Amino acid sequence: MFDWKQDPHRRFNPLIREWVLVSPQRTARPWQGQMEEAAAGTEPDYDPQCYLCPGNARAGGARNPEYTSTFVFDNDFAALKPDTALARFEQDGLLVAESEPGICRVVCFSPRHNLTMANMEPADLRRVVDVWVEQYGELGAQPLINSVQIFENRGAMMGASNPHPHCQIWSNHAVPNEVAKETAAQQAWLGQRGGCLLCDYAKLERAGGERVVEENDSFLAVVPFWAVWPFETMVIAKRHASGIDGFTDVERDGLVDILKRTTSRYDRLFHVSFPYSMGIHQRPTDGGAHTEWHVHAHFYPPLLRSATVRKFLVGYEMLATPQRDITPEAAAERLRTV
């Protein structure tokens, strides 16, 4: 008989309405590599060469103030520009292009160069959460902006060029692909079932518990049933809210707690400052009510077997569909044990 913990199968992601191939039998294949831990980092509190540390010159020439908490500035080498004129080009329905104005910002979490979410003090991380809320509201209120994406690339493995604790905020005129797919899926669920997709999913995961990694009064962290990355997690607000601007003070503290606990587990898994890309998904700021939207965060970490062995999306995954070997249930169990 079919056993989804042992036999190859595919799992459906209702948030983007796509599939992932799961091949748990492949974990039995011989591994020729070596399980290794990365050398512990020795970053200083302050780095005179870091373009994000207080008082230092940035790559674009501007100088940072002597900030003592969080620090927000417009990206010196932004992917989007606010003064881009709206225009569209189309030829025979095959060559289609649209101009894309927007605003890109950087948020330094702390003046200290050697911190991460996992080892920041809760009060300091709470200030970061408050800044996220402020920036989401400020940028989203601009007529030009229809979507605000808050994300953090942690570690050189995920393309972070600077270890100083920081994240980015890209605010777009057009709603980006992943947010557009999640919007459509949540709208369809609400229309067909009369409820919230992620409220229903969180209830199901809490009842089963097999994929739950962390939980507090306000948030749930799970390895999604449809996860692609080996130790991918999703943080879901327990109360229905369409964006982080709807969080109470208690819920903001709860978000701080769940972020610290989740990233701390990552660091303990392979005894390394765990690399990842993290992003908060919330309602578009296009003026719609978006009652279908349920705010959540995705963690996409690349490490697979050790601090030096990573997962790559190549071959079949680039040409066909994402694939994973370790099941989400096994990944959640490993995270819980640390």
TAWO-V663068 format. One record per pair of residues at least 4 apart in sequence whose C-alpha atoms are under 7 Angstrom apart, sorted by sequence separation. I is the first residue (numbers start at 1). J is the second residue. If there is no record, write none. Layout:
# TAWO-V663068
I,J
I,J
This chain:
# TAWO-V663068
3,7
13,17
52,56
57,61
58,62
67,71
91,95
115,119
116,120
120,124
121,125
122,126
123,127
124,128
125,129
126,130
127,131
128,132
129,133
130,134
131,135
132,136
133,137
134,138
135,139
136,140
137,141
154,158
155,159
156,160
175,179
176,180
177,181
178,182
179,183
180,184
181,185
182,186
183,187
184,188
185,189
186,190
187,191
188,192
189,193
190,194
196,200
197,201
198,202
199,203
200,204
201,205
202,206
203,207
204,208
205,209
215,219
216,220
223,227
228,232
247,251
248,252
249,253
250,254
251,255
252,256
253,257
254,258
255,259
256,260
257,261
258,262
259,263
260,264
261,265
262,266
263,267
264,268
265,269
267,271
268,272
303,307
305,309
313,317
314,318
315,319
316,320
317,321
326,330
327,331
328,332
329,333
330,334
331,335
332,336
333,337
334,338
2,7
4,9
12,17
13,18
51,56
57,62
58,63
90,95
91,96
115,120
120,125
140,145
153,158
155,160
156,161
175,180
190,195
215,220
227,232
241,246
247,252
267,272
304,309
313,318
316,321
317,322
326,331
12,18
13,19
47,53
50,56
51,57
52,58
57,63
58,64
90,96
139,145
140,146
153,159
154,160
189,195
190,196
205,211
214,220
215,221
267,273
303,309
304,310
317,323
12,19
46,53
51,58
56,63
57,64
89,96
90,97
140,147
153,160
189,196
205,212
214,221
267,274
283,290
303,310
304,311
11,19
12,20
48,56
51,59
55,63
56,64
89,97
140,148
155,163
189,197
213,221
214,222
266,274
302,310
303,311
10,19
11,20
55,64
88,97
89,98
212,221
213,222
223,232
224,233
302,311
10,20
11,21
54,64
55,65
88,98
186,196
212,222
223,233
224,234
283,293
10,21
54,65
55,66
87,98
88,99
186,197
211,222
212,223
222,233
223,234
282,293
9,21
10,22
54,66
87,99
136,148
211,223
221,233
222,234
282,294
9,22
54,67
86,99
211,224
221,234
222,235
282,295
8,22
9,23
85,99
152,166
153,167
221,235
281,295
282,296
8,23
84,99
152,167
220,235
221,236
281,296
7,23
8,24
60,76
84,100
151,167
152,168
219,235
220,236
280,296
281,297
7,24
84,101
151,168
219,236
220,237
280,297
6,24
7,25
83,101
150,168
151,169
219,237
220,238
279,297
280,298
5,24
6,25
82,101
109,128
150,169
218,237
219,238
278,297
279,298
81,101
82,102
149,169
150,170
218,238
278,298
279,299
80,101
81,102
82,103
148,169
149,170
218,239
278,299
80,102
81,103
148,170
149,171
277,299
278,300
80,103
148,171
276,299
277,300
80,104
147,171
148,172
276,300
277,301
79,104
147,172
276,301
78,104
145,171
146,172
147,173
275,301
276,302
145,172
146,173
147,174
275,302
145,173
146,174
147,175
75,104
144,173
146,175
74,104
75,105
74,105
75,106
73,105
74,106
139,171
72,105
73,106
218,251
72,106
73,107
72,107
219,254
272,307
71,107
72,108
218,254
219,255
270,306
70,107
71,108
270,307
70,108
216,254
70,109
219,258
243,282
70,110
242,282
243,283
69,110
199,240
242,283
69,111
68,111
102,145
67,111
214,258
214,262
116,165
242,291
114,164
115,165
113,164
242,293
244,295
113,165
242,294
243,295
241,294
242,295
240,294
241,295
110,165
109,165
54,111
108,165
109,166
53,111
70,128
108,166
237,295
107,166
108,167
236,295
237,296
53,113
106,166
107,167
236,296
106,167
107,168
235,296
236,297
106,168
234,296
235,297
105,168
106,169
234,297
235,298
105,169
234,298
104,169
105,170
233,298
234,299
46,112
47,113
104,170
233,299
269,335
45,112
46,113
103,170
104,171
232,299
45,113
103,171
232,300
44,113
45,114
102,171
103,172
232,301
269,338
44,114
102,172
231,301
265,335
268,338
43,114
101,172
102,173
229,300
101,173
229,301
100,173
229,302
265,338
100,174
230,304
228,322
230,324
228,323
196,292
198,294
228,324
230,326
231,331
227,328
230,331
179,281
190,292
225,328
224,328
187,292
223,328
186,292
186,293
175,284
223,332
183,293
133,244
52,164
133,245
158,275
211,328
157,275
158,276
211,329
158,277
210,329
213,332
155,275
212,332
154,275
155,276
211,332
154,276
213,335
129,252
153,276
154,277
213,336
153,277
152,277
153,278
152,278
126,253
151,278
152,279
151,279
150,279
151,280
126,256
150,280
125,256
149,280
122,256
147,284
146,284
147,285
146,285
147,286
145,285
146,286
118,260
117,260
118,263
140,285
117,263
118,264
16,181
16,182
15,182
17,185
16,185
15,185
14,185
15,186
20,226
20,228
13,226
12,226
11,226
40,272
37,270
37,271
38,272
37,272
37,306
38,307
35,305
36,306
37,307
38,308
35,306
36,307
36,308
27,325
26,325
27,326
21,321
20,321
21,322
22,323
23,324
24,325
20,322
21,323
22,324
23,325
24,326
20,323
21,324
22,325
24,327
22,327
5,327
